[in-house]
Structures are given as C-alpha cells and as structure tokens.
Amino acid sequence: MQIFLLTLIMLLVVFAAMSIGYLVKKKSIAGSCGGLGALGIEKACNCDNPCDKRLERERQARIDKEQAWKQNKII
C-alpha cells in the first residue's frame, strides 16, 4: 500500500508541475513528431482542389487563430 501511495503522490506532483508550466507559458500543447509534414505529406485529403466547405473551415480556423493570438498578446 505504501508503494501505491508513493507512486500516486509522485504522479500528482508531476501533473501539478506540468500544469504550472503550461499556465506560465500559455503555449498550446503540440506534438513533437511533426505530424504529416514530417512524412512529406502536405495535406490529409487526396483531392487536388479543396471543396468549398473545407476552404471555409480553413478560413475560419485562420481567423480564430489570429483572434486567439491577439487575445494572448502580452503587450
């Protein structure tokens, strides 16, 4: 039982440290492998020209990202 409690406490300490680091940096969590770009794949779909729905989603995502950057500015 002591080993379990010690392990649980260590795990909680690590989670707390990671949470504090995330809150201090205010940086979004990202993978380390590079995703599809690391494999030389530019996009996930096989179509040459994206459909209108996808173009609209990408445009909205860009707008949302720009707004998030503006809200998270320090100065």
N, C-alpha and C positions, 0 to 999 in steps of 0.2 A: 504494500500500500504506500510505503514511503517513496518508492521509486516512481510510482504513478503520480503522486502529488508533486514531487520534484520536477518531473517531466512536464506536468501541466503548468506549473509556475514558470518554468523556463520558456515554454511555448507562449504563455501570456506576455511575458517580458519582451520576447522577440516581436510579437504582434504590436505591442504598445510602442516599441521603438520604431517599427516600420510606419505606424500611423502618425507618430510625431514627425518623422522625416517627411512624409507625404504632406502633412499640413504646413510644415515650414516652407517647403519648396514650392508648393502649389503647382506642381507639374503633373500633367496627366500620365497615367501609367502606360508604358509602351513595352512591346516585346523586344527581345534582344536579338532575335534571329533575322530580322529584316523583312519577314513576310514573303510575299510572292516576288517582290523586287529582287530579293537575294537569289531567286531561281531564274531570273531573266524574264519573268512573265510580267508584262506591263499591266494587264487587266484580267479580271476573273472571267469575263464572258468571251465567247468566240466571235461575236459579231464585229464587222468592220466599223459600222457606224452605230453608236448607241441610240436606242429608241428615245422618243420624246420624254417618256416617264423617267428614264434614267438620267437624261440631261437635266431635267427639272430637279430631281433628287440631288444631283451633284451640285447644281447651282445653289440650292437651298442649304446644302451642307457647307459650302464655301461661305455663304452669308452667315450661317450660325457660328462657324469657326471664327470669322472676323469679329463678330459681336462678342464672342467669348474672350478673344484676345483683348478687345477694348475694355471689357469689364474687369479683366485681371491685371491691367496695367498698374504698375506701382506709382508711376508719376502721372 
